Amino acid sequence: MKHLIITSLLAATVCLHADDKKEVAWQNWFTDGNLEAFQVVSGVATYKVENGVLTGTTVEGSSNTFLATKQAYKDFELQFEVNVDDALNSGVQVRSHLAKEGDSVPEGSKGGKPLPVGRLYGPQCEIAINGTAGNFYDEARRGTWWSLLTETEAVRTEEAKAAFKKGEWNHYRIVVQGDHYQSFVNGVKTADFKQANDPEGHIGFQVHGIKKGTGPYSVRWKNVKFRALN
């Protein structure tokens, strides 16, 4: 009997560890060139995948465009490398929302009007060469930085502002768990705050709109890895 109990406990432990490994398994996005799990929303910029690299390119006259997941996510870790043309601003949306017909004005919105149907809004981890990389912006809603909204500007050190390297591939790590948001650019912490307004939502890869007579510009992502934490 004692031997049977020990064997059962060992088997249960193995099952638990197997479940743990399954829960935290990484997904490698875009490696096969398949975009069926994504949708282009809010604008008409173009996206393509070649050799595992996702490239988003501006289209003159388009508003901000996003390649957004069709699925909404709660807790997760997202890692990627990104290279952006100097003239282009970009970002990655997390726990963001698609405006629908009949929606009221998003809580906290500075616009005072309902958003256009299909507009993606919510927290965005910034990609830019101007010192804001890794900070989170409340896209199409509050229109300001979450470091200001949550009084966590102390995280935005000179090291954090200089972490993104112009003209190079830059590594991002984004962790969102519960109400806690963190980002790291090339291993440097660039955001660390809490806010409970967006418990789940879409992930979206942004191509920013451009001024008339400029562009085209591109932003490229590779080695994109995702794992759920819940």
BELBEL-V808500 format. One record per residue. N is the residue number from 1. RES is the residue in one letter. PHI is phi in whole degrees, -180 to 180 (NA if undefined). PSI is psi in degrees with one decimal (* if undefined). Layout:
# BELBEL-V808500
n: {N | N}
res: {RES | RES}
phi: {PHI | PHI}
psi: {PSI | PSI}
This chain:
# BELBEL-V808500
n: {1 | 2 | 3 | 4 | 5 | 6 | 7 | 8 | 9 | 10 | 11 | 12 | 13 | 14 | 15 | 16 | 17 | 18 | 19 | 20 | 21 | 22 | 23 | 24 | 25 | 26 | 27 | 28 | 29 | 30 | 31 | 32 | 33 | 34 | 35 | 36 | 37 | 38 | 39 | 40 | 41 | 42 | 43 | 44 | 45 | 46 | 47 | 48 | 49 | 50 | 51 | 52 | 53 | 54 | 55 | 56 | 57 | 58 | 59 | 60 | 61 | 62 | 63 | 64 | 65 | 66 | 67 | 68 | 69 | 70 | 71 | 72 | 73 | 74 | 75 | 76 | 77 | 78 | 79 | 80 | 81 | 82 | 83 | 84 | 85 | 86 | 87 | 88 | 89 | 90 | 91 | 92 | 93 | 94 | 95 | 96 | 97 | 98 | 99 | 100 | 101 | 102 | 103 | 104 | 105 | 106 | 107 | 108 | 109 | 110 | 111 | 112 | 113 | 114 | 115 | 116 | 117 | 118 | 119 | 120 | 121 | 122 | 123 | 124 | 125 | 126 | 127 | 128 | 129 | 130 | 131 | 132 | 133 | 134 | 135 | 136 | 137 | 138 | 139 | 140 | 141 | 142 | 143 | 144 | 145 | 146 | 147 | 148 | 149 | 150 | 151 | 152 | 153 | 154 | 155 | 156 | 157 | 158 | 159 | 160 | 161 | 162 | 163 | 164 | 165 | 166 | 167 | 168 | 169 | 170 | 171 | 172 | 173 | 174 | 175 | 176 | 177 | 178 | 179 | 180 | 181 | 182 | 183 | 184 | 185 | 186 | 187 | 188 | 189 | 190 | 191 | 192 | 193 | 194 | 195 | 196 | 197 | 198 | 199 | 200 | 201 | 202 | 203 | 204 | 205 | 206 | 207 | 208 | 209 | 210 | 211 | 212 | 213 | 214 | 215 | 216 | 217 | 218 | 219 | 220 | 221 | 222 | 223 | 224 | 225 | 226 | 227 | 228 | 229 | 230}
res: {M | K | H | L | I | I | T | S | L | L | A | A | T | V | C | L | H | A | D | D | K | K | E | V | A | W | Q | N | W | F | T | D | G | N | L | E | A | F | Q | V | V | S | G | V | A | T | Y | K | V | E | N | G | V | L | T | G | T | T | V | E | G | S | S | N | T | F | L | A | T | K | Q | A | Y | K | D | F | E | L | Q | F | E | V | N | V | D | D | A | L | N | S | G | V | Q | V | R | S | H | L | A | K | E | G | D | S | V | P | E | G | S | K | G | G | K | P | L | P | V | G | R | L | Y | G | P | Q | C | E | I | A | I | N | G | T | A | G | N | F | Y | D | E | A | R | R | G | T | W | W | S | L | L | T | E | T | E | A | V | R | T | E | E | A | K | A | A | F | K | K | G | E | W | N | H | Y | R | I | V | V | Q | G | D | H | Y | Q | S | F | V | N | G | V | K | T | A | D | F | K | Q | A | N | D | P | E | G | H | I | G | F | Q | V | H | G | I | K | K | G | T | G | P | Y | S | V | R | W | K | N | V | K | F | R | A | L | N}
phi: {NA | -59 | -62 | -65 | -64 | -63 | -61 | -64 | -64 | -63 | -63 | -64 | -63 | -61 | -63 | -63 | -64 | -63 | -64 | -60 | -64 | -66 | -66 | -102 | -61 | -78 | -106 | -100 | -86 | 75 | -64 | -98 | 78 | -86 | -115 | -64 | -86 | -126 | -143 | -87 | -132 | 76 | -159 | -126 | -58 | -105 | -132 | -148 | -122 | -135 | 54 | 80 | -104 | -86 | -119 | -109 | -127 | -67 | -128 | -58 | 93 | -85 | -79 | -54 | -120 | -138 | -93 | -107 | -65 | -73 | -90 | -95 | -126 | -101 | -94 | -164 | -124 | -127 | -127 | -165 | -112 | -139 | -134 | -125 | -60 | -55 | -82 | -108 | -98 | -146 | 173 | -128 | -75 | -132 | 43 | -103 | -129 | -98 | -65 | -120 | -58 | 87 | -64 | -80 | -63 | -56 | -58 | 90 | -65 | -88 | -78 | 79 | -130 | -60 | -77 | -59 | -58 | 90 | -77 | -87 | -143 | 135 | -65 | -129 | -85 | -74 | -124 | -167 | -97 | -96 | 97 | -99 | -56 | 90 | -73 | -108 | -114 | -89 | -60 | 60 | -132 | -77 | 66 | -151 | -83 | -68 | -64 | -78 | -63 | -106 | 56 | -119 | -63 | -61 | -69 | -82 | -73 | -61 | -64 | -65 | -68 | -100 | -67 | -79 | -102 | -59 | 77 | -118 | -78 | -118 | -92 | -115 | -132 | -120 | -124 | -126 | -145 | 62 | -99 | -103 | -118 | -139 | -140 | -137 | -115 | 51 | 85 | -99 | -67 | -121 | -158 | -162 | -151 | -126 | -160 | -106 | -81 | -129 | -68 | -159 | 169 | -85 | -102 | -144 | -98 | -94 | -116 | -72 | -65 | -129 | -72 | -59 | 85 | -118 | 81 | -76 | -124 | -134 | -131 | -127 | -121 | -144 | 50 | -82 | -124 | -133 | -145 | -75 | -112 | -118}
psi: {-44.8 | -43.6 | -38.9 | -41.8 | -45.1 | -42.8 | -41.4 | -41.9 | -41.3 | -42.1 | -41.6 | -39.8 | -42.7 | -42.3 | -42.2 | -44.7 | -37.2 | -41.5 | -41.1 | -44.8 | -38.1 | -39.4 | -37.4 | 9.9 | 137.9 | 142.3 | 133.3 | 109.3 | 143.7 | -2.5 | -30.4 | 3.5 | 2.8 | 125.7 | 20.2 | -24.6 | 5.4 | 164.3 | 141.9 | 123.1 | 158.4 | -21.7 | -167.7 | 21.6 | 159.5 | 150.1 | 140.2 | 157.6 | 125.5 | 124.7 | 39.0 | 2.2 | 122.1 | 123.5 | 125.4 | 132.3 | 138.3 | 152.7 | 123.1 | 135.0 | -9.8 | 146.7 | -178.7 | 133.3 | 150.3 | 136.7 | 101.3 | 146.1 | 142.5 | -28.3 | 146.3 | 146.8 | 152.7 | -94.6 | 133.9 | 167.2 | 133.6 | 129.0 | 146.7 | 166.2 | 142.6 | 144.1 | 124.8 | 141.1 | 142.6 | -35.9 | -5.0 | 136.6 | 142.3 | -169.4 | 173.9 | 120.4 | 143.1 | 146.8 | 45.6 | 167.8 | 146.1 | 123.6 | 137.7 | 160.9 | 130.1 | -2.8 | 145.7 | 175.1 | 129.5 | 138.0 | 129.9 | -5.8 | 137.7 | -9.2 | -32.4 | 0.5 | 152.6 | 147.3 | 153.8 | 145.1 | 133.0 | -1.9 | 128.4 | 132.6 | 154.5 | -166.9 | 132.6 | 127.4 | 119.8 | 141.5 | 112.6 | 160.9 | 3.0 | 14.2 | -2.2 | -2.8 | 135.4 | -19.5 | 159.9 | 133.8 | 141.0 | 85.1 | 127.9 | 18.0 | -90.9 | -25.3 | 36.1 | 176.4 | 139.1 | -24.6 | -30.8 | -43.4 | -33.0 | 6.2 | 46.9 | 32.1 | -19.4 | -25.5 | -25.9 | 63.0 | 171.3 | -35.1 | -41.3 | -42.0 | -25.1 | 4.2 | -35.5 | 129.1 | 117.7 | 131.7 | 5.1 | 168.7 | 128.1 | 135.4 | 129.7 | 142.5 | 120.8 | 126.7 | 123.1 | 116.4 | 122.1 | -128.5 | 12.6 | 125.1 | 132.8 | 148.2 | 151.1 | 130.6 | 119.9 | 38.5 | -3.2 | 130.0 | 128.0 | -10.1 | 144.4 | 100.8 | 169.9 | 137.7 | 134.3 | 14.8 | -17.0 | 79.0 | -22.6 | 164.2 | -173.8 | 155.5 | 136.5 | 134.8 | 118.1 | 140.0 | 114.6 | 150.0 | 158.2 | 161.8 | 152.1 | 136.4 | 7.1 | 170.8 | -172.6 | 151.0 | 158.1 | 156.5 | 140.6 | 136.4 | 141.1 | 167.3 | 46.5 | 118.1 | 137.7 | 140.6 | 136.8 | 144.2 | 5.2 | *}
